[in-house]
Each structure stands twice: as structure tokens, then as C-alpha cells.
Amino acid sequence: MGFKVVLVPLSGSTADERALATAAAVARKFGARVEALHAAGDPRDAVPFVGEGASGALVEQIVGAAEKDLKRRAETARATYAAWSKSAGVDCEIIEPEGSEEDAIARYGRFADLIVLPRPSEDDQIASTVAFETALLETGRPVMVAPLSGDVSFDGPVAFAWNGSREAARALGAGMQFLKGASKVVAIVAGVNVAENDQAPLEAYMASHGLKIEVARADVPTIQAGPHVLAESAKAGCGLLVMGAYTHSRLRQLVFGGVTRHVLQNATLPVLMAH
């Protein structure tokens, strides 16, 4: 089956190039169509953030600045897509609906097999995080986070993180087509609460799909699980990591840290996530 429709939300930033390049690699592997998405946005959405009691002149100034920023982002997104599409060598199109980015991602994401986004950026932390979480939590689809640099290839070793959670199981199902095409599959089992008797059923399940797995196991606390997962992926030379996201609540991840947050901030390879 594989992936036939790959959605790439474009923000109008330089990170769009990496998301499109990663999406093209997926499209070439599975014969998929890439749909680039850039929502027009509404400059009036910036008004609630200036606070009550703001003067009419200030509101007009804020809306004007937001309008210019939205126009600049749209022009950049179109230019980036146009340049990429000429050499991508895949079936593709750009969609530019009215409305907010979050609404567009939620709507169009539900009609895609995979959503590809750049890693949330420190330069645009709020907007990029909102886009990522909307894609992950509001569409029911897996999300692939593109790396910041380097070539993307899914023909080598692939790793998946396993902690016995519902999210890990969903990610494993979503990433199965990548695992089946991998030269080696590494199961990274991490966490002090992961039952050791998970390993035999996990190996049997993967064998039913024709896959023999190598298991890298470590009984580490949650705070060390993220670094362990990335370290084992790098050790095996993996070109993709498959993992569940937000096994714990987003608030807990924000306050105490967590595997999802650590991987988003530090991964140097594509990461396929599901919630």
C-alpha cells in the first residue's frame, strides 16, 4: 500500500526547503503525490494578542504589519515550491486555501497519508510548534519531521522506539512500510516501566510481517530515554526513526521534558511520529 498522498504545510520560511526535500524522498519511494499547502491567513488574527484597550491606530498598525508579513510568507512559499518542483521529479501541486494555517492543516491533513513538517524552529517557535501539534493531534495521520540538513534516504537501516505505549503501537503501524523496505530494523526498547516480556511478542509480531529485528534495550528513566533513542539510531546508521509522540501529556513534557521534546530538539535524521 505505502503512502500515496504526502502533505507538506509551507510556512514561508527557509525550513520549507527541507520539508519538501524529505517529502520528495518519500514520494519517490512510494510513488506518491506531494501536496504543498500554504494557507492565506487573516491579519486580523493578530489583534487579540495586543490586549484590550489598544487604540484604533495601534490595532490598524498591527493588522497592517501582519498583512505584510502574511504576504511575504506567501510569496516566499510560492517561490520555494516553484524552485523545488522543477527538479523534484515527483507528481506535485500547491494548494492555497483561505483561513488559518491550523485549520488548513487539520482539514487537508485528514486527506493525506503522511504529513511532512520541518523541525519546530527556535526562530518561529510558537507558530512552528502549533503547526506540528495540529498535524500530530488533529488529523489522525502520522507526521514526519524533516532533518535540518543532509541527504534523506529510506533504503538503509530504520529504527523504531518501543515503550509499550498506545502511541508507540500506532507509530509502529504507521511506519511499517518503511520498516519493510529497510536493510535492517532496530527496535530501541527504553524505559524502566517497559515489561521485559514485551520483547518476545514484539519479535513475533514483526516476524509475522517478514521482519527480523535487532533489539537495543536499556532500562533508563524517562529523562534519559530520548538521548538513548537518538544514540542507538546513530549507532546503527539509521536513516529514519519511528516513534510514538506525547506518551505523557504535553504540559508534563513542557515542564519536565520528555522523549518527544528531546527528539524534536536534537534529531539529525527524519523522525516519523504518531500519537
N, C-alpha and C positions, 0 to 999 in steps of 0.2 A: 504493500500500500504506500508507505512513505508519506512525504509531505508534498502536497500539490499547490497549496496557496501559502505564500510566506509574506506576512505583512511587516513593513518597516516604517514606523512613525518617524517623520523627519521634524526636527526642532528648528532647523535653520542655523545649526552650529557646525563647527568643524568635525564634531564627533559623528555626524551623519555619514561621512565617508566610510568609517569603519563598520557601521551597521550595514550599509549597502554592500560592502565587500564581503562581509560574513554571510549575508543573505544570498549573495550570488553563489558562494561556495555550496550552500545548502541546495539552491536551485539546480546547480549543475549535477549534484549527486543524485537528486531525486526527480529531475525533470520537472521542477516546479515553476510556477509563475510568481514573480515578485511584484507586490503591490506596495508602492511607496505612498505614504499618507501624510499630508500636511493640512491641518485644519486652519481655517482663516483666523479664528479667534475673534473676540469682541473687546475693543479697547475700553469699553465701559466696565468690564470686569475688574479693572484696576482701581476703580473708585472706592469700593468698600475698604480697601487697605489704607486709605488716607485718614480714616477716622471720622467720627461725627463732628459737626461744627466747622468743617472745612469750608472756606469761602468758595463762591461760584467760580472766581477767577482761578483758584488753585485746582479745583476739580477739572476745569477746562484745560488747564496746563497739563495735568496728569493724563487726561484722556488723549490729548494731542501727542504727548511723548509716547504713550502706549501704542497709539496708532502708527507712529513712525517705526517703532520697534517691531510691531507685527508685520508691517510692510517689508522692512529689511529682512526679517527672518523668512518671509515667504519668497522673496527674490533669491535669497541665498539657497533655500531648499530647492527651488526650481533649477537653479544653476548647477548645484551639486548633483541633482538627479540627472540632468541633461548630460553632463560630462561623464558620469558613471555609465549611463545607459548605452552610450556609443560604443563602449569597449567591454561591457559586462558579458555579452554573448548569451543572455538569457531572455526569456519572454518576460516583459515587464510593462508597467503602466504607473502613472502617478494620479492620485485621487486627491482633490482639494475641496472638501466639504465646508459648509458654513458651520459655525459653532466652535465650542471649546475643544482643546486637544483631548481632554479626558473623555468627553462624550464621544468624540470621533474614534478614539482607541477602543473604548468599550463596545461601540456599535460595530465597527468593521472588524475588530479583533475576534468577535464571535463567529465570523465567517471565514476565518483563516485557520490553517493547521498549525502554524507556528508564528510567533511574533518575535522579531529581532530588534533589539534596542542597544544603544551604546551603554557602557557602564555609567551609572549616575555620576555627574560631573561636580567637582568642587566649585567650579565657576558658576554653575547654574543648579545648585544642589536641590532647591525646593522643586523647581519645575521638572528636572530630570527624575527625581525620586517619585514625584506624583505620577509621571508617565509610566515609570517602571511598575509601581504598585497598582495602578489602574489596569495595566496589561496583565499582571500576575493574578490579581484578586477579583477583577470584574468581568473577565472574558471566559474563564474556564479553559483557557488554552495554555500550553507551555510557552515559556519565554526564554529566548536565548540572548544572553548578554555578550556582546561583542568585545573582544580584547582591544586594548588601546593601540597596539601595534603588532607587526609580524604577519606572516602568511597564515592563512587558515586552511587546514586540510583535515578531513574526517576519515582518511584511509588508514591511519596508524592506530596506535593503542587508544582506547577510550576507558575512562574511569567512571564509576558511579559510587556515590556516597550512600551508605546504608546505616540507619539508626533504628530501624524497626517501626518508623512512624508512618502514618497515612500519607503524609506528604512525600516521603521517600518512595513509597509504593507507587504513587501517581507519577512521580518523575521517572521511575524505572519503566513504567508502561509507556510514557511519552517518548522516552529515549531509546526504546527497543530497536527501532530501525537503524539507528546509528550504531548500536552495540553489535547488531548482526553483521554490519559491514566492517567491523574493526579487526585489525590484525591481532589484537589482544584485548581482553576485557579484565579490568582490575576492579574488584569490589573493595572499597575502602570502608571498613566497619569500625566506627568510632563511637565512644560514649560509654560511660560506666553503667548505664542502665540498659544497655543492649544485651539481651539474653544470648548466651553462647549457643543455645540450641537453635538459634535463628540460622546458623551457618549451613547446616545440612539441608533444611527446606529451601534455603536460598539457592544453594548449588543445584538441588534437584529441579527447581523451577527454571533456572537458567538452562539446564541441560535439556529440559523439555522444549526449549526454543533452539536447541542445537548449539548452545554456547557453553564452553568450559571457562570458568573464571579463576583468576588468581585472587586470593583473599589477603588483604593487608589489614590486620586487626590491631587495634590499640584501645585499651581501657583508659581513656583520658577524660577529664572533666570537660564540660561544655566549652569553657573558656579556651581550652587547648585544641578542641576538635577542628576548628577552622584552619589553623596553621597545619595541623596534621593532614587534613584532606588535601590541601594545596601542595604540601611537601611530597606526599605519596604520588600525587598526579604528576608532579615534575620528575620525580624519581623514575617513574615508568615511561616518561617521554610521551605523555598523553596529549592529544590534540583537542580533546573535549572532556569536560566534566559534567556529569548528570547528577542532579541532587534536588531534594525537596527544599522548599523555601518557607521560612517563618514557621518552623515546627513549634516554636514558642511565639507568644504574642509580639506584635511589632513594638509595643510600648516596652516590654521587657528587653527586646533586642536593642532598643534605643538607649535605655538606661544602663543595662548591664553588659551590653554587647552580645554577640551570638555568632553562630556559624554563617548565617546568611549575610549579616552585615560585614563580617570579616572577609568573606569571599568576594562580595561586591567591591570592596575597597582594595583588594590585593590580588585578585586573579589576573594572570597574564595569558590565559587561554580562554576560548569560548566556554561558557557555562550554560547548560540547559537546565532551567528551573521549572518546577511545578508546585502548586500549592493545593 
